[in-house]
């Protein structure tokens, strides 16, 4: 919705949609990798042993 709205408002179609689609896809892949334990979570560096 954000990409489409930016395209409509700024007249840059379809670039906003493409950029935010790719950002959403990357965020989804990162979440799947975190759930699978492949990628560290956002607080992984803050833990003390």
C-alpha positions as CSV (number, residue, x, y, z in Angstrom):
1,X,0.0,0.0,0.0
2,X,2.8,2.4,0.8
3,X,4.5,1.9,-2.6
4,X,1.3,2.2,-4.5
5,X,0.4,5.4,-2.6
6,X,3.8,6.9,-3.3
7,X,3.5,6.1,-6.9
8,X,0.1,7.7,-7.1
9,X,1.1,10.8,-5.1
10,X,4.5,11.4,-6.7
11,X,3.7,10.1,-10.2
12,X,6.7,7.6,-10.2
13,X,4.8,4.5,-11.1
14,X,5.8,1.6,-10.7
15,X,9.0,2.3,-8.8
16,X,7.6,2.8,-5.4
17,X,5.6,-0.4,-5.7
18,X,8.7,-2.3,-6.8
19,X,10.9,-0.9,-4.1
20,X,8.5,-1.6,-1.3
21,X,7.7,-5.1,-2.7
22,X,11.4,-6.0,-2.6
23,X,11.7,-4.6,0.9
24,X,8.8,-6.6,2.1
25,X,10.1,-9.8,0.5
26,X,13.5,-9.3,2.1
27,X,11.9,-8.7,5.5
28,X,9.9,-11.9,5.1
29,X,12.9,-13.9,4.1
30,X,14.8,-12.6,7.1
31,X,12.0,-13.5,9.5
32,X,11.9,-17.0,8.1
33,X,15.7,-17.3,8.5
34,X,15.4,-16.1,12.1
35,X,12.6,-18.6,12.9
36,X,14.7,-21.4,11.4
37,X,17.7,-20.3,13.6
38,X,19.9,-19.5,10.6
39,X,20.1,-15.7,11.1
40,X,20.6,-14.1,14.5
41,X,17.8,-12.0,15.9
42,X,18.0,-8.2,16.5
43,X,19.0,-8.7,20.1
44,X,21.6,-11.4,19.6
45,X,24.6,-9.2,20.2
46,X,23.2,-7.8,23.5
47,X,23.2,-11.1,25.4
48,X,25.7,-11.8,28.2
49,X,26.8,-15.3,28.9
